[in-house]
Every structure is written in structure tokens, then in C-alpha cells.
């Protein structure tokens, strides 16, 4: 089990307990707006990850030719688009719970956890590709995209490893399923079917 997976399990367990045993104290209209916004962000995250996977699926550290890192398409404006779109989708999940405290804690936890993961991956790739990767680090932002999109280029053809794309499609279903599960739990709290221990803003 990798360090990233361990961190994901710890964070996931903490937030699962939070989701099950707490309810939102915000006005219902605010909860409804956060719910709609949450599912919209989940869809953005899912579609973004599917698009990024077209370029990176199964070739993260070796590129399509087996000897280079990926720097085309969305990877020309953001070094870690999969993590970026996961972040967007994760914010969507947090919004569905309709608690500002849950949202803030979740964002901080995600950024702290993945900051370490991203740095470890960058160190590995820098050791693998040397100066060319160091130049890539200078040219392309780590997380938040370059809005000028000057480096956005794409090839006429892409080599897609179907297995990895299928895996990402299954992950997309998991994202949507988690959003639905959080909503159902909150609904059960509201209807008094599932008890909760604390109301949180």
C-alpha cells in the first residue's frame, strides 16, 4: 500500500464518520443551493479526469513513447490535472453535506495531503528526466492552470490504453455514487430516520 493510499484511507474514514454522525445547521435554501452546486462540481471533476486520462492513462511516468513525461493537452497548462479535477470533484462532495466547516476542513486536508504526494512525484520525475523536466516545472503551474493556455497543444492522434480508461470510467461512477450516498444520508437525517449527534454550520 502506497503512502498516498494510506493518507486517502485515513482522510476518507474521518470524513465518513463526520458524514454519518452530523447534520447541517444551515437554512434549507442554502443547503439546496450547496447540493446543486456540489453535484455540478462532481460532474466537472469527473469529466475533467476523463479528459486528462486520454493523455495520461497508464503512461504517467513514461509518456506515450515509453521514454518521456506527458506534457501535451491539459498537461501543458497544469502539471497535475488529475489531482486538480479530483480537488474540484472533492469540493463537490463536501458541498453536498452543506456544512461550511466540513467544506473548509476538507479543502485544507486535501491540499495538505496532496502537496506531499505531488512533491514526491515531481522529485521522482526530475530524477528520471533531468533538465527537460526542470524546464517543464518552470513553464507549467503545479496545480492551478495557466489561464493564458499558451502551452495548450495536442497531437492529431492519441494512443489510448483502453484498460486504464475503463478504470477511470469506473472511478467516475464511484464519484457520482459517493455524492448520492452523502445526499441520502443527509436526507435520512432530515427525515429523522437516521439519528445524528450534532448539527454543524
C-alpha positions as CSV (number, residue, x, y, z in Angstrom):
1,X,0.0,0.0,0.0
2,X,1.4,3.4,-1.0
3,X,1.7,6.4,1.2
4,X,-0.9,8.2,-0.8
5,X,-3.4,5.3,-0.3
6,X,-2.8,5.3,3.4
7,X,-3.5,9.0,3.6
8,X,-6.6,8.6,1.5
9,X,-7.9,5.9,3.8
10,X,-7.3,8.0,6.9
11,X,-8.9,11.1,5.5
12,X,-11.8,9.0,4.0
13,X,-12.5,7.3,7.3
14,X,-12.5,10.6,9.2
15,X,-15.0,12.2,6.7
16,X,-17.2,9.1,6.6
17,X,-17.7,9.4,10.4
18,X,-18.4,13.1,10.0
19,X,-21.0,12.5,7.3
20,X,-22.8,9.8,9.2
21,X,-23.0,11.4,12.6
22,X,-23.6,15.1,11.8
23,X,-26.2,17.2,10.1
24,X,-26.2,20.7,8.6
25,X,-27.5,23.6,10.7
26,X,-27.7,25.9,7.7
27,X,-31.1,27.2,6.3
28,X,-32.7,24.8,3.9
29,X,-32.4,27.1,0.9
30,X,-28.7,27.3,1.5
31,X,-28.5,23.5,1.8
32,X,-30.3,23.2,-1.5
33,X,-28.0,25.6,-3.3
34,X,-24.9,23.8,-2.0
35,X,-26.4,20.4,-3.0
36,X,-26.9,21.6,-6.6
37,X,-23.5,23.2,-6.7
38,X,-22.0,20.1,-5.3
39,X,-23.3,17.7,-8.0
40,X,-22.3,20.2,-10.7
41,X,-18.7,20.3,-9.4
42,X,-18.7,16.5,-9.2
43,X,-19.6,16.3,-12.9
44,X,-16.9,18.9,-13.8
45,X,-14.4,16.8,-11.8
46,X,-15.4,13.5,-13.4
47,X,-15.4,14.9,-17.0
48,X,-12.1,16.7,-16.4
49,X,-10.5,13.5,-15.1
50,X,-11.8,11.5,-18.1
51,X,-10.3,14.1,-20.4
52,X,-6.9,14.2,-18.7
53,X,-6.9,10.4,-18.7
54,X,-7.0,10.5,-22.6
55,X,-3.4,11.8,-22.3
56,X,-2.1,10.1,-19.3
57,X,-3.9,6.8,-18.7
58,X,-1.3,4.2,-17.8
59,X,1.6,6.4,-19.1
60,X,2.1,8.8,-16.2
61,X,5.8,8.5,-15.8
62,X,6.8,7.2,-19.2
63,X,4.8,9.0,-21.8
64,X,3.2,7.5,-24.9
65,X,6.6,6.6,-26.3
66,X,7.8,5.0,-23.1
67,X,10.7,7.4,-22.7
68,X,9.2,10.8,-21.8
69,X,6.8,12.5,-19.5
70,X,3.4,13.8,-20.7
71,X,3.3,17.5,-21.4
72,X,0.6,17.8,-24.1
73,X,-3.1,18.9,-23.9
74,X,-4.2,19.8,-20.4
75,X,-0.7,18.8,-19.1
76,X,0.6,21.9,-20.9
77,X,-1.3,24.3,-18.7
78,X,-1.3,22.3,-15.4
79,X,1.2,19.7,-14.3
80,X,-1.3,17.7,-12.2
81,X,-4.8,18.0,-13.9
82,X,-5.9,14.6,-12.4
83,X,-5.4,16.0,-8.9
84,X,-6.9,19.3,-9.9
85,X,-10.1,17.7,-11.2
86,X,-10.2,15.4,-8.2
87,X,-10.0,18.5,-6.0
88,X,-12.9,20.0,-7.9
89,X,-14.9,16.8,-7.5
90,X,-14.0,16.6,-3.8
91,X,-15.3,20.1,-3.2
92,X,-18.5,18.9,-4.8
93,X,-18.8,16.0,-2.4
94,X,-18.1,18.4,0.5
95,X,-20.8,20.8,-0.7
96,X,-23.4,18.1,-0.7
97,X,-23.1,17.8,3.0
98,X,-24.0,21.5,3.2
99,X,-21.7,22.4,6.2
100,X,-19.2,25.2,5.9
101,X,-17.0,23.7,8.5
102,X,-16.9,20.4,6.6
103,X,-16.0,22.3,3.4
104,X,-13.2,24.2,5.0
105,X,-11.7,21.3,6.8
106,X,-11.9,19.1,3.7
107,X,-10.2,21.6,1.4
108,X,-7.3,22.1,3.9
109,X,-6.9,18.3,4.4
110,X,-6.9,17.7,0.6
111,X,-4.3,20.4,-0.2
112,X,-2.0,19.4,2.7
113,X,-2.2,15.7,1.8
114,X,-1.7,16.0,-1.9
115,X,1.0,18.7,-1.6
116,X,3.3,16.0,-0.2
117,X,2.2,13.4,-2.9
118,X,2.8,15.9,-5.7
119,X,6.2,16.9,-4.4
120,X,7.3,13.2,-4.2
121,X,6.2,12.6,-7.7
122,X,8.0,15.7,-9.0
123,X,11.2,14.6,-7.3
124,X,10.9,11.2,-8.9
125,X,10.3,12.6,-12.4
126,X,13.1,15.2,-12.0
127,X,15.5,12.4,-11.3
128,X,14.2,10.4,-14.3
129,X,14.2,13.2,-16.9
130,X,16.6,15.8,-15.5
131,X,16.8,19.2,-17.2
132,X,13.9,18.7,-19.5
133,X,11.6,18.1,-16.6
134,X,13.1,21.0,-14.6
135,X,12.2,23.3,-17.6
136,X,8.7,21.8,-17.5
137,X,8.5,22.7,-13.8
138,X,9.3,26.3,-14.7
139,X,6.9,26.6,-17.6
140,X,3.8,24.9,-16.3
141,X,2.0,25.6,-13.0
142,X,1.9,22.8,-10.4
143,X,-1.8,22.9,-9.7
144,X,-3.9,25.8,-10.7
145,X,-3.9,26.2,-14.5
146,X,-2.1,28.9,-16.6
147,X,-5.1,30.9,-17.7
148,X,-3.2,32.1,-20.8
149,X,-3.2,28.5,-22.0
150,X,-0.2,29.3,-24.2
151,X,1.2,25.8,-23.8
152,X,-2.0,24.0,-24.8
153,X,-1.1,21.8,-27.7
154,X,-2.5,18.5,-28.7
155,X,-1.4,15.8,-31.2
156,X,-3.5,14.7,-34.2
157,X,-3.6,11.2,-32.7
158,X,-3.6,9.8,-29.2
159,X,-2.6,6.4,-28.0
160,X,-5.2,5.3,-25.5
161,X,-4.8,2.3,-23.3
162,X,-8.4,1.2,-23.1
163,X,-8.0,-0.7,-19.8
164,X,-6.9,2.4,-17.9
165,X,-9.7,4.4,-19.4
166,X,-12.2,1.8,-18.3
167,X,-10.7,2.0,-14.8
168,X,-11.2,5.8,-14.9
169,X,-14.8,5.4,-16.0
170,X,-15.5,3.1,-13.1
171,X,-14.0,5.8,-10.8
172,X,-16.4,8.3,-12.3
173,X,-19.3,6.1,-11.2
174,X,-17.8,6.0,-7.7
175,X,-17.6,9.8,-7.6
176,X,-21.3,10.1,-8.5
177,X,-22.2,7.2,-6.2
178,X,-20.5,8.9,-3.2
179,X,-22.3,12.1,-3.9
180,X,-25.6,10.3,-4.0
181,X,-24.7,8.4,-0.8
182,X,-23.9,11.6,1.1
183,X,-27.2,13.1,-0.1
184,X,-29.2,10.1,1.0
185,X,-27.6,10.1,4.5
186,X,-28.4,13.8,4.9
187,X,-32.0,13.1,3.7
188,X,-32.3,10.3,6.3
189,X,-31.1,12.7,9.0
190,X,-33.6,15.3,7.9
191,X,-36.5,12.8,7.9
192,X,-35.5,11.6,11.4
193,X,-34.9,8.0,10.1
194,X,-31.1,8.1,10.8
195,X,-30.1,9.7,14.1
196,X,-27.2,12.2,14.2
197,X,-25.4,13.6,17.2
198,X,-24.6,17.2,16.2
199,X,-25.7,20.0,13.9
200,X,-22.9,21.8,12.3
201,X,-22.7,25.1,10.4
